[in-house]
Amino acid sequence: MLLVWLYGVMVVGAVSRSAVQISTEFDKAPLAYSLSAVAGIVYGFITYSLVRGGERARKAALVCCAAELAGVLTVGTWTLVEPSAFPDATVWSDYGMGYLFIPVLLPLSAMYWLRKRSAGRP
């Protein structure tokens, strides 16, 4: 239940942030704002999969969490190596530092929980 709540909060945060940024200042940092929107969509799909339940949804959530982690690690590293590529921060910038590192910790926690569930343990 905690994972669903945290992902729900991240959906609201990422989608709200990107919607405002895209609608008001998209030309300032289009890549950063688009990546924040993608993060929000990924968070939304994971939230839906966790709520839906079932083996198929669990597998879909696991794949999306792995993709989310890859995105956080890629964008996080990119923002540190080439900061000029991102004139403004994304949800995944600096490994999610602006979100208390939740973007990097959440997929790790979710993947652990989802894999534990696949082993037949509650």
Disulfide bonds with the S-S distance in Angstrom:
none
